[in-house]
Amino acid sequence: MDHLHYLINSLDKEKMLEAIESFPRQIKEAYDIARVVTLKLEGKNIQQVVILGMGGSAIGGEVTVGLSQKFSKIPMFINRDYDVPRWVNASTLVVAVSYSGGTEETLSALDVAIKQGAQLLIVSSGGQISDIAKKQKADLITIPDGLQPRAAFGFLFLAQITALWKLGLIDIPLDIWMEDAVKEATFRTHQYSPDEIGGHAYSIARDLHEKIVAVFSGPGFLAPIAARWKGQICENAKTLAYHYQYPEMNHNEIVGWKQNPELLKNIAVVHLVDEDEDHYRVIARMDKTGQMLAHYAGGVYFFHTQGENLLSKIFSLVQLGDYVSYYLALLNNENPTPVEAIGVLKAHLATIR
């Protein structure tokens, strides 16, 4: 424990751990904020929803879209681009999410959506996108600032899902789910705490250390959580990771696990599983594929959701992945907060008009 605290004190200069530990507070606060916001959109004709976002600001939208497949009667899409589809029109609700308020792709796509007459909902901590919302007299949910976008997942996701729930666009018992979700999320912050030597999360980080991490899930609501794991490992731990889905990987990628055996030994395979929501044949595919990949990979792991309801189950693997990526950063002797490569790229793009 002393060594772990030493690593935290010497490497975590911007207090990423505190941001990760704030997750239970984030989800409660964002729910409370969005629940009392008066939405001018109420009663409007909305036939489809398009959520704009990039990076850490997009994952909440991905989870929302995943939930919509089961709990919404209208189609919902995530849009990670400078543009929006041509079919976006006056019956489309465009939810523009940018934690900083200055994400260039989201601002560009929002401009196109406005020109195409879309209805608007903005989620941000401020910045240019909030100014646009006020100019357009659009619904705006303002969340607390001061975090890295990827560390504000609780704020970003709960703000948008609560708004869509209030509008009747997603049929979930959110008010009932929230009580258990906050309680269980709070318990997990203690479970994975450095005071508990990181618990299961630190043990997983040690297993994944010095490996490329491949994160797999089914095609449902855990697919964006696999993307979250990938993003967190890349940004926090500065370690390459990727994600993919069953059953699609059984139709192509599975065949590639043969050549370059020494390279394959440096890949750790992580499966994210929910035995209640994943199709039983997807689970059968995961089990057999895991057995097959174990002959080549540097480790095959299965992590299951935990929780009293679907929201809590989602959060269980979000939190586990966040803590794993954090401890992996420490094992890599990395400060988990800076993302220097992104800064270099943004500086270059700023010179191009």
N, C-alpha and C positions, 0 to 999 in steps of 0.2 A: 504493500500500500504506500509506503514512504517513497519508493521509486516512482510509482504512478503519479503521486502528487508532485514530485520533483519535475517530471516531464510536463505536467500541466502548467506549473508555475514558470517553467523556463521557455515553453513553446507557445502556449495559448495566450499571446499578448493581448488579443482583442476580445477575449472572453467568449469564445464560441461555445464553450461548455454551458455557460450561463444562458445563452440563447437556446440551446437544445433543452436545457432543463425548464425553460419558460413555456414549453409546449402546452401543458395543461392550462396555464393562465391564458395563453393565446387563444385557444379554442373557446374558452368561456367568454373572454372579453370580446372576441369578434362576433360571437353569437349574440351577445347582449347589445353590441353596437348595431348590427344589421337588423335585429328584431325590432328596434324602436325607430329605425329610419322610415320616414314616410316616402313611399315609392309612387311616383306619378304613373308608373307603368301598370299599376293595378287596374284590372278591367280591360286592358288593351288586347287587341287581337294579335296573338303571337303564335305563329305556326312552326317556327324552328328557332333554335338557339345556336349561335356561333360564338365561341369563347376565344378571344385573342390573348396571346401571351407567349413569352419565351422564357427558357431556362427555369429558374426557381419560381417565377411568376406563372408558369404554365402548368406545373404539376397539379395544382389544385383543380385547374380546368380539366385535366386528364381524368382525375378521380371523379369529378362531377359527371363527365361524359360516360365514364364506366358505370356509375350508378344509374344514369339515365336509361341505359339499355334495359334495365329491369323495372325502373320506377317512374318512367315518363312515357306519356303517350305521344309526344312530339320528338322529332329527331334533334339531337344535340351533337355538335362537332367542335373539335379543337382546331384552331387555325394558327400555325406557326409560320407566318409569311409576311411579306411587305404588302400583299394584296389580299382581297377576299374573293370568294367565288362570285361569278356573275349573277347567280340566282339570289344573292342577298338583296332584300328589298324591304318594303314598309311593313311586311308581316314577320320580319326577322328581328329577333332580339340579339344584338351584338353586345356581349359582355367583354369589355376591354380591361384586362388586368395587367398592371405594371406597378410593382412595389415602389420603385424609384420615381415613377412618373415620366421617365425619359427614355424608355426602351424604343429604339428607332423603328424596329420592325412593327411593333404594336401601334406606334403613332401613325406610321404610314398606312397600315391596314385600317385603322380607325378613320383616317381621312377619306379613304375610298368608301368605307361603309356609310359615312355621313353623306357623301355625294350620291350614294345609291338609295338613300332615304331610310336606312335602318333605324329601328328603335335602339336606345342606348342605355347601358348600365356600366358605370365606371367603378373599378375597385383599385385604390391606390393609397399611398401614404402622403401624396402631394405631388408637386412638380407640374410639368407641362400638361400632362394628361388630365390633371384635376382642373387646370385652367380651361382646357377645352370643354370639359364637362359643364363648367359654369357658364361658359359662352354659349353652349348649345342648350342650356337649361335641361341637361340630362340628369338622371338619377345618379348620385355619387355616394359611395360608401368610403369614408376615410378611416383608415386604420393607422395605428401607431407606427412611427418611423424609427430609425436608429439601428436597424438590423441589416444583415446581408439578406438579399431576396430569398435565397434558399433556406435561410433560418427563420423566415416568416411564413412558412407553409401553413401553420395553424391559423394565422390571421387571414391569409389570402383564400384558403379553402373555405373556412367557415363563413366568411363574409359573403361569398358568392352562393354557396349552397343554401344558406339561410335566406338570402334574397329570392332565389328561385323557389324555395319551399313556400315562402310567404306569397309569392305570385301564383302558387298552385301549379307550377310547371314540373315539379318533381314530388311524387307522392310517397314521402317517407315520414315516419313518426319522429321527426327531428327533436321535438321538445322532450319526448320520452327517452330517446336515445342519449341525449346530451348528459343527463345526470350520471349514468353509468360510465359514459365515455370519459368524462372529466375525472371521475373517481379512479378509474382503472389507469388512465394516463398518469395521474399523480403517483399511483403506486409504482408504475414502471420507472419513473424518474428515481425513486429510491432503490429499486431493484438493480438498475444499471449504474448507480452512483459510484464514483471513485472510492467512496467510503466503504462500499461493498466490493472493492477491488474490481469494479466494472461489471461484476456478475457475468452472466452468459455472454453479454456483448463483448467484453474484453477477451473472453476465451475464443469467441468466433474471430475477432480481429487477429489474434495470434495465429489461428489456423490459416487465415487469408494473407498473412504477411508475406511479402515478396512474391505474390502471385498476381497474375492478371485474373480479374474476377468476371465470370460469366453468370449473369442473373437471369433465371428463367421463371416463367409463370404461365398460367393458363391465359386465355384471351379475355377474361372478364375483368372484374374490378381490381384484381391484383396486378394486371399488366402495367398500369401507371406507377404502382408501387415498385415494381421491378425497375422501371425507368428512374424512379427516385433513388433507389439504391445505386444504380449506375452513376447518376449525376453526383450524388454525395461522395461516393468513393473517388471519383475523378477530381472534384473540387476540394474536398476536405483533405483527403489522403494523398492527393497528387499521384494517384495510381490509376493506370488504365483499366477500364471496366466496360462491359457492354451488356445489353439485355436483348432477349428474344422471347418468343412465345411458343407454347404448345397449342395445338398440335402441328402448327406450321413447320416448326423446326424438324419434325419427323419426316418431312417431305423434301428436305434438302440438306440442312446443316449436319444432321446426324451422319451423313456419308463422309463429310470432311474430317471427321475425327479418326484419322488413320495415319496420314503422312506427317512428317516432322515430329516424331515421338518425343524427342527431347524438349521441343517447344511446348507440346501438349501437357507435359508434366508440370509446366509452370502456370497452368490455368486451373483455377479452382471454380467448380460449378456449384452454384447456389440455386436451390429451388424454393420458391415461395408458394405455399399451398394453403388452401381452405377446403377442408373435406366436405363442408356443407354446400358451398357454392360452386366449386369446380365440378365440371361434368365427370362422372365416374370413369369414363374412358380416357379423359385427360389425365386423371390421377394414375390410371393403369399405364398410360404412356410414360408419364414421369418416372414411375417406379422401374419399369423395364429399361428405359433409356438411361436412368441413373446407374443401373447395374452395368450396362454396356460401357458407359463413359468412364466408369471407375477403373477400367483396364488401361485407360490412357491419361486421364486427368490427374492433377495433383491433389485431388480431394473432391468428393461429391457430398453436398449437404442439403438437408431438407429442413426448412423452418416453417412452422405452421402458425396460422393466426390464433389469437386468444382473445376472448372477450364475450360479454353478455349479449351484444348486438352487432350488427354489421359495421356500424361506424367505429365501434371500439375495436373490432377485428382489424379494420383498415389501419387504425392508429397504432395497433400493436406492432405491425411490421414496419410502419413508418418510423416509429421510435427506435425499434431495434436497429434498423439500417442506419439511422442518424448516429446512434451511439457507436455502432461498429465502425463507421467511417471516421468518427472522431478519434477513437482509440487507435485505429489503423494509422491515422496521421501522426499520432505520438510515437508509435512504433517505427514509423518512417523518419522520425526526427524532423517533422514538418509542422510549421504553424498552420493550423487548419483554416484560417480565415482568408489570407491573401489569395488572389487568383491572377497572378501576374501575366499569364499568357493572354487572358481576356483583356487586360488593360493595354497590352502592347497592340493587340488587334484593333481595339476601339480607337486608340491614338492614330493608327494608320488610316482607319476608315474616316476619321474626322477630317483628313486632308483631301478626301474625295467628295466632290460635289456634283 
